[in-house]
Amino acid sequence: MTVPATTTTIPYCDVAACPAAGCDPVVCTGAGLASNDVAFARAEAAIPGGVNSSIRAFTSVGGRPYVVARAEGPYVWDVESTRYIDLVQSYGAVILGHAHPAITAAISAAASDGTSYGAPTPRETKLAEVIADRVPSCERVRLMNSGTEATSTAVRLARGVTGRDRIVTFHGNFHGATDALLAAGGSGVATLGLPGTAGVPAGAVAETLVVPYNAVPELDESVAAVIVEPVAANMGVVAPVAGFLDGLRAECDRVGALLIFDEVITGFRLDTGGAQAKYDVSPDLTTFGKVIGGGLPIGAVGGRRDVMEHLSPLGPVFHAGTLAGNPLATAAGLAALGQLTPDVYMELAANARRVAAILRDACQAAGLPARFPVVGTLFGMVAGDVPAPVDFAGAKRTDEAAYAAFFRAMLAEGVAMAPGAYEAIFVGLAHTQPVIDEIEAAASRAAPAAATRVSRAPPTG
Ligand SMILES: Cc1ncc(COP(=O)(O)O)c(C=O)c1O
């Protein structure tokens, strides 16, 4: 794509023009120097689709993304200096609010001691200890760089431990962009309307069995592991029905398979001990990401000592990473977990309930049918007059066009939700009552605007 002609007068991080404009190209965010359209056009010319994670694209909601210059507390500002109340929160990685002083101070202090060494550090031990202390099933913890690396490592470990190949996953769960787990996807691929993804060889998913969420499958001795989001948060937010998680535990035990809880979203967000504490079911392995890095790149696998000790260098299952246990990410993670005392989860859950109720009431008053299912501190939106989903088939009945209309109307009112109908809506500790009041005012204007847009849309099908 060609960059619009107006850019010629806007020195947005232009290596030649920036110094002349008194701008440091290394740190410039483009704030005040470019419009969103200009900034995004430049992104599209340099980065496929202009985004470094496909779910950030506005493909399913229409329009073009706002380009973020900075963020603080509950707010993000785009390069045009427009402020949004942020309900994306880095898809759950941010929980204390953006640029929280405890986290920025920890990162700055750690950075001045060097950013990566390739040798063990006390801070990574501390973070592993904090995780093990709050999540008792994690007797040992290995840190890595992303949730995707965590789930792929957990699957490899389960296969290595059991000597079996088959993995069972659930429709509508998402475990990151790892081949074996992309047989069918949650939010990302669902939003983009893809059945799975190109580029995954049949062999990579030949041993991946995808079954309906919230129904305990009958397993056999070929199964190495069942991997599950204990609260599904990539098809909206869907709670496990009574008996599902303990049924999986019992079925795994019956055939000698490992149970993996993917707590990349729920870990340290739903409860101090994650979903496994809330539902009192103990998995063999748990994957983490997001919150444990305080907004920096991180992932972790934790689990039973006898299982975890199959990882190299103790055991035969290889894992390594140049930046694994990174000093900045572990500092940020420890700072975040340091603030997440048990009472904080009551506050988070209250914030989630309040915002969900506000959005529900605004939609109801405007005649825009929608549900906002809440599970503890997490909630989602199911647009349309459809029953509360318990699985992916139910979640797929969401009215994507109505979600898009509500999304766009909220954005126009200064509230940013995720640009995809299957994402969770994230509130954090920075969404205090005055901010929630602002959301209420915005929703009361946005819902009627969205309802009008939906009623004017030509019928589909
Ligand atoms: C449940 C779950 N597992 C794994 C992942 C992958 O994590 P990451 O994006 O850090 O690779 C995600 C990402 O959203 C997720 O929601």
The ligand as an ORCA input file, in Angstrom:
! r2SCAN-3c Opt
* xyz 0 1
  C      -5.683    -19.683     26.775
  C      -4.498    -19.231     25.975
  N      -3.441    -20.047     25.839
  C      -2.347    -19.690     25.153
  C      -2.272    -18.460     24.538
  C      -1.040    -18.059     23.792
  O      -0.334    -17.114     24.540
  P       0.680    -16.101     23.838
  O      -0.158    -15.161     23.022
  O       1.411    -15.446     24.967
  O       1.588    -16.915     22.992
  C      -3.355    -17.580     24.638
  C      -3.306    -16.268     23.986
  O      -4.220    -15.485     24.014
  C      -4.495    -17.976     25.369
  O      -5.570    -17.186     25.478
*
